[in-house]
Amino acid sequence: MAEVTLGRTNITVDRNGFGALPLQRIPLEDAVKLLQKAYEGGITFFDTARAYTDSEEKLGHALSGVRPHVFIATKTAAENANDFQKDLEASLSLLKTDYLDIYQFHNPAFCPRPNDGTGLYEAALKAKEQGKIRFIGITNHRLSVAKEAVESGLYDTLQFPFCYLSGRPELELVQSCSSRSIGFIAMKSLSGGLITNSAAAYAFAAQYPSVLPIWGIQREQELDEFLSYIHNPPSMDKEIQALIEKDRQLLSGSFCRGCGYCMPCPVGIEINNCARMSLLLRRSPSASHLSDEGQKKMMKIKECLHCGQCAGKCPYGLDTPELLARNLKDFEEVLAGKEMTATNF
């Protein structure tokens, strides 16, 4: 069994963390069954958020009976101390626990610090003194905020996108966390579904002993894959290395990671899926993409106001309206039975 220790927290768990965002999409009964199977199979780290609708509630139902044996991390998107306290109490209640192992600021546009005027960090310290949280963490998609958080010394953990499509800046961030004994929790380890070989994703992450990947899981088949890696962990070999290099070539350049921080769209475009439809069609073909409902979603792109709100909120600096237009072009070509011609996705 390969384990990861999250820096100075000394939280040590199997290299497979459970990302509970997708639990929003399945019924309570199915979610409970999935979570309990994950625990029984050896997964003990579960990550959720107050913003993930009923995800916390489902974890509470499934894991309250084994609470001393699992580690729970959740998040708040609060922008002031009062909302922070409300989110914390709601999370504790829904998760059926009196403490959280890691409480994370959820993708703030800045790095919360003492005396910054928001009261957020002070509220976290107070909650820690009260025993309601054990460690203070932060999640982000912005490299500048992540770097500031690491360098500040204020945070026990950082959650940031990291996979084999990541570049040197992300790798340097991992190394910086390791040298400072800050736990690194890797989100988007499958790049929002663009990486389709979980064994390759696992083998890549396993090269970095301080990195804990959290896999977004909503189907039993997906869970079974990761549970199998607990006793038979994939390792980097020539075949996996070749696959990774091929994917890096295909997915180099500007592409949508599907993080969703550009949402909501004023006219209702489902940007986080529509802006990467070309890649989804190439890499994970599904009849649902081309269904009547899928077509309706893509055709909404024609109603784009070019207001620039999505581009302004993109943590990766993408020209989102231009990406949407290119993906719509590809989509219409597929519907017409043609080969996709657009490039640099």
C-alpha positions as CSV (number, residue, x, y, z in Angstrom):
1,M,0.0,0.0,0.0
2,A,1.4,3.4,-1.1
3,E,0.8,6.2,1.4
4,V,1.1,10.0,1.4
5,T,1.7,12.2,4.4
6,L,0.3,15.7,4.0
7,G,3.2,17.8,5.2
8,R,3.2,19.0,8.8
9,T,-0.4,17.8,9.4
10,N,1.0,14.2,9.7
11,I,-2.2,13.0,8.1
12,T,-1.1,9.8,6.4
13,V,-3.5,8.1,4.0
14,D,-3.5,5.9,0.9
15,R,-2.5,7.6,-2.3
16,N,-6.1,7.5,-3.5
17,G,-8.2,10.4,-2.1
18,F,-11.9,10.5,-2.7
19,G,-13.1,13.7,-4.4
20,A,-16.8,14.1,-3.5
21,L,-17.9,16.8,-5.9
22,P,-19.5,14.3,-8.3
23,L,-21.7,12.8,-5.5
24,Q,-24.1,15.7,-6.2
25,R,-25.1,13.9,-9.4
26,I,-26.3,10.6,-7.8
27,P,-29.1,9.6,-5.3
28,L,-28.3,9.5,-1.6
29,E,-28.6,5.7,-1.4
30,D,-26.1,5.2,-4.3
31,A,-23.7,7.8,-2.8
32,V,-23.7,6.1,0.7
33,K,-23.1,2.7,-0.9
34,L,-20.1,4.2,-2.9
35,L,-18.6,6.0,0.1
36,Q,-18.9,3.0,2.4
37,K,-17.3,0.7,-0.3
38,A,-14.5,3.2,-0.7
39,Y,-13.8,3.2,3.1
40,E,-14.0,-0.6,3.3
41,G,-11.6,-0.8,0.4
42,G,-8.9,1.3,2.1
43,I,-9.7,4.9,1.1
44,T,-9.7,7.2,4.2
45,F,-9.4,10.7,2.8
46,F,-12.6,12.5,1.6
47,D,-12.7,16.0,0.1
48,T,-15.9,18.0,-0.3
49,A,-17.2,21.6,-0.1
50,R,-20.1,23.6,1.2
51,A,-20.7,24.6,-2.4
52,Y,-21.2,21.0,-3.6
53,T,-24.9,21.1,-2.8
54,D,-25.7,17.9,-0.9
55,S,-22.3,16.3,-1.1
56,E,-21.5,17.0,2.6
57,E,-24.9,15.5,3.6
58,K,-24.1,12.3,1.8
59,L,-20.7,12.0,3.4
60,G,-22.4,12.5,6.8
61,H,-24.8,9.7,6.2
62,A,-22.1,7.3,5.0
63,L,-19.2,8.0,7.3
64,S,-20.5,9.2,10.6
65,G,-20.2,5.6,12.0
66,V,-16.5,5.4,11.2
67,R,-15.6,9.1,11.8
68,P,-12.5,8.4,14.0
69,H,-11.0,6.4,11.2
70,V,-11.4,8.8,8.3
71,F,-10.1,12.3,7.4
72,I,-12.6,14.8,6.1
73,A,-11.6,18.0,4.3
74,T,-14.3,20.6,3.2
75,K,-14.3,24.1,2.0
76,T,-15.9,27.5,2.5
77,A,-16.3,30.2,-0.2
78,A,-17.1,32.8,2.5
79,E,-15.9,36.3,2.0
80,N,-16.3,37.5,5.6
81,A,-16.1,36.1,9.1
82,N,-19.8,35.9,9.7
83,D,-20.4,33.8,6.5
84,F,-17.4,31.7,7.4
85,Q,-19.0,30.8,10.8
86,K,-22.3,30.0,9.1
87,D,-20.6,27.7,6.5
88,L,-18.5,26.0,9.2
89,E,-21.5,25.2,11.4
90,A,-23.5,24.0,8.4
91,S,-20.7,21.7,7.3
92,L,-20.2,20.3,10.8
93,S,-24.0,19.6,11.1
94,L,-24.3,18.0,7.6
95,L,-21.1,15.9,8.0
96,K,-22.4,14.7,11.4
97,T,-19.1,15.6,13.1
98,D,-17.8,18.0,15.7
99,Y,-14.5,18.7,14.0
100,L,-13.0,18.8,10.5
101,D,-9.5,17.6,9.7
102,I,-8.9,20.3,7.1
103,Y,-11.0,23.4,6.5
104,Q,-10.1,25.1,3.3
105,F,-10.7,28.5,1.8
106,H,-12.4,27.7,-1.5
107,N,-10.6,29.3,-4.5
108,P,-10.5,32.8,-3.2
109,A,-9.3,35.6,-5.6
110,F,-6.8,36.6,-2.9
111,C,-4.7,34.9,-0.2
112,P,-6.5,35.4,3.1
113,R,-4.2,36.8,5.8
114,P,-4.4,38.2,9.3
115,N,-5.4,41.8,9.4
116,D,-6.4,41.9,5.7
117,G,-9.8,43.4,6.6
118,T,-11.9,40.3,5.8
119,G,-11.6,38.6,9.2
120,L,-11.4,35.2,7.4
121,Y,-8.1,34.0,8.7
122,E,-8.9,35.2,12.2
123,A,-12.1,33.2,12.0
124,A,-10.2,30.1,11.0
125,L,-7.7,30.5,13.8
126,K,-10.6,30.9,16.3
127,A,-12.3,27.7,14.9
128,K,-9.0,25.9,15.3
129,E,-8.6,27.1,18.9
130,Q,-12.2,25.8,19.6
131,G,-11.2,22.4,18.2
132,K,-13.7,22.6,15.3
133,I,-10.9,22.4,12.7
134,R,-7.6,20.8,13.0
135,F,-5.7,22.3,10.0
136,I,-6.2,25.4,7.8
137,G,-6.0,24.9,4.0
138,I,-6.6,26.8,0.8
139,T,-7.6,25.7,-2.7
140,N,-7.0,27.7,-5.9
141,H,-6.7,27.7,-9.6
142,R,-4.6,30.8,-9.7
143,L,-0.9,30.2,-9.6
144,S,-0.2,33.7,-8.1
145,V,-2.6,33.1,-5.2
146,A,-1.2,29.6,-4.6
147,K,2.4,30.8,-4.6
148,E,1.5,33.6,-2.1
149,A,-0.3,31.1,0.2
150,V,2.7,28.7,0.2
151,E,5.2,31.5,0.8
152,S,3.1,33.0,3.6
153,G,3.6,30.1,5.9
154,L,0.0,30.5,7.0
155,Y,-1.4,27.3,5.5
156,D,-1.1,23.6,6.3
157,T,-2.3,22.4,3.0
158,L,-2.7,23.6,-0.6
159,Q,-5.1,22.1,-3.1
160,F,-4.2,22.9,-6.7
161,P,-4.7,21.3,-10.2
162,F,-1.8,18.8,-10.9
163,C,-1.7,16.1,-13.5
164,Y,0.6,14.9,-16.3
165,L,-0.6,17.8,-18.4
166,S,0.8,20.3,-15.9
167,G,3.9,22.4,-16.6
168,R,7.0,23.5,-14.8
169,P,5.2,26.2,-12.7
170,E,2.9,23.5,-11.2
171,L,5.9,21.2,-10.6
172,E,7.8,24.0,-8.8
173,L,4.7,24.6,-6.7
174,V,4.7,20.9,-5.6
175,Q,8.4,21.2,-4.8
176,S,7.9,24.4,-2.8
177,C,5.2,22.8,-0.7
178,S,7.4,19.8,-0.1
179,S,10.3,21.9,1.1
180,R,8.0,23.8,3.5
181,S,6.2,20.7,4.8
182,I,2.9,21.9,3.3
183,G,0.5,19.1,2.3
184,F,-0.2,19.2,-1.5
185,I,-3.7,17.9,-2.5
186,A,-3.9,17.4,-6.3
187,M,-7.3,18.3,-7.8
188,K,-8.1,17.7,-11.5
189,S,-5.8,14.7,-11.6
190,L,-7.8,13.5,-14.6
191,S,-8.0,17.1,-16.0
192,G,-11.7,17.2,-15.8
193,G,-12.2,14.0,-17.8
194,L,-9.6,14.8,-20.6
195,I,-7.2,12.2,-19.2
196,T,-8.9,8.9,-19.8
197,N,-6.3,6.5,-18.5
198,S,-6.4,6.5,-14.7
199,A,-3.4,4.1,-14.4
200,A,-1.2,6.7,-16.2
201,A,-2.6,9.5,-14.1
202,Y,-1.9,7.4,-10.9
203,A,1.6,6.5,-12.1
204,F,2.5,10.1,-12.8
205,A,1.3,11.4,-9.4
206,A,3.2,8.5,-7.7
207,Q,6.5,10.0,-8.8
208,Y,5.9,12.8,-6.3
209,P,5.8,11.3,-2.7
210,S,4.2,14.4,-1.2
211,V,1.3,14.6,-3.6
212,L,-2.2,13.3,-2.7
213,P,-4.4,13.0,-5.7
214,I,-8.2,13.2,-5.1
215,W,-10.2,11.4,-7.8
216,G,-13.7,12.6,-8.6
217,I,-15.8,9.5,-8.3
218,Q,-19.5,8.9,-9.0
219,R,-19.7,5.4,-10.4
220,E,-18.8,2.1,-8.8
221,Q,-16.8,1.1,-11.9
222,E,-14.6,4.2,-11.4
223,L,-14.2,3.4,-7.7
224,D,-13.2,-0.2,-8.5
225,E,-10.3,1.1,-10.7
226,F,-8.8,3.1,-7.9
227,L,-9.4,0.5,-5.2
228,S,-7.4,-1.9,-7.4
229,Y,-4.5,0.4,-7.3
230,I,-4.2,0.2,-3.5
231,H,-2.7,-3.3,-3.8
232,N,-1.5,-3.2,-7.4
233,P,-0.3,0.4,-7.9
234,P,0.6,1.3,-11.5
235,S,4.2,2.5,-12.0
236,M,5.8,4.6,-14.7
237,D,7.0,2.3,-17.5
238,K,7.7,2.8,-21.2
239,E,4.1,2.2,-22.3
240,I,2.7,4.7,-19.8
241,Q,5.4,7.2,-20.6
242,A,4.6,7.0,-24.3
243,L,0.9,7.5,-23.6
244,I,1.6,10.5,-21.5
245,E,3.9,12.1,-24.1
246,K,1.2,11.5,-26.8
247,D,-1.4,13.2,-24.6
248,R,0.9,16.1,-23.9
249,Q,1.4,16.7,-27.6
250,L,-2.3,16.5,-28.3
251,L,-3.4,18.7,-25.4
252,S,-0.7,21.3,-25.5
253,G,-1.8,24.9,-25.9
254,S,-4.9,26.7,-24.7
255,F,-7.7,24.3,-23.6
256,C,-10.5,24.5,-21.1
257,R,-9.9,22.6,-17.9
258,G,-13.6,22.5,-17.1
259,C,-13.1,24.1,-13.6
260,G,-16.4,26.1,-14.0
261,Y,-15.2,29.3,-12.4
262,C,-16.4,31.2,-15.5
263,M,-19.9,30.3,-14.6
264,P,-22.7,31.3,-14.6
265,C,-23.1,32.7,-18.1
266,P,-25.6,35.5,-18.5
267,V,-27.4,33.7,-21.4
268,G,-27.1,30.2,-19.9
269,I,-24.2,28.7,-21.9
270,E,-22.8,25.7,-20.1
271,I,-19.3,27.0,-20.7
272,N,-17.3,24.5,-18.7
273,N,-18.4,21.7,-21.1
274,C,-19.1,23.6,-24.3
275,A,-15.6,25.2,-24.4
276,R,-13.9,21.8,-24.5
277,M,-16.4,19.8,-26.5
278,S,-13.9,19.2,-29.3
279,L,-11.6,17.4,-26.9
280,L,-14.5,15.5,-25.3
281,L,-15.6,14.2,-28.7
282,R,-12.1,13.1,-29.6
283,R,-11.1,11.6,-26.2
284,S,-14.3,10.4,-24.6
285,P,-16.9,9.9,-27.3
286,S,-20.4,9.7,-25.9
287,A,-23.8,9.6,-27.6
288,S,-25.0,12.1,-25.0
289,H,-22.6,14.7,-26.5
290,L,-24.5,14.5,-29.8
291,S,-28.0,13.9,-28.4
292,D,-30.8,16.5,-28.8
293,E,-30.0,17.8,-25.4
294,G,-26.3,18.0,-26.2
295,Q,-27.0,19.9,-29.4
296,K,-29.3,22.3,-27.6
297,K,-26.5,23.1,-25.1
298,M,-24.0,23.7,-27.9
299,M,-26.3,25.9,-30.0
300,K,-26.6,28.2,-27.0
301,I,-23.2,29.4,-27.9
302,K,-24.8,31.3,-30.8
303,E,-26.5,33.5,-28.2
304,C,-23.1,34.6,-26.7
305,L,-23.2,38.3,-25.8
306,H,-19.4,38.7,-26.0
307,C,-19.6,40.4,-22.7
308,G,-16.3,39.1,-21.6
309,Q,-17.4,38.0,-18.1
310,C,-16.2,34.4,-18.6
311,A,-12.8,35.4,-19.9
312,G,-12.4,37.9,-17.0
313,K,-13.1,35.1,-14.5
314,C,-11.0,32.4,-16.2
315,P,-8.0,31.5,-13.8
316,Y,-6.0,30.3,-16.8
317,G,-6.4,33.5,-18.8
318,L,-8.2,31.9,-21.8
319,D,-10.1,33.7,-24.5
320,T,-13.3,31.8,-23.6
321,P,-15.6,33.3,-26.2
322,E,-13.1,32.4,-29.0
323,L,-12.8,28.9,-27.5
324,L,-16.6,28.5,-27.5
325,A,-16.8,29.6,-31.2
326,R,-14.1,27.2,-32.3
327,N,-15.8,24.3,-30.4
328,L,-19.1,25.1,-31.9
329,K,-17.5,25.0,-35.4
330,D,-16.1,21.6,-34.7
331,F,-19.4,20.4,-33.2
332,E,-21.3,21.4,-36.3
333,E,-18.8,19.7,-38.5
334,V,-19.3,16.5,-36.6
335,L,-23.0,16.8,-36.9
336,A,-22.6,17.2,-40.7
337,G,-20.5,14.0,-40.8
338,K,-17.2,15.9,-41.4
339,E,-13.8,15.6,-39.7
340,M,-13.0,18.2,-37.2
341,T,-10.6,20.8,-38.6
342,A,-10.1,23.3,-35.8
343,T,-6.7,22.9,-34.0
344,N,-4.9,23.9,-30.9
345,F,-7.5,22.6,-28.5
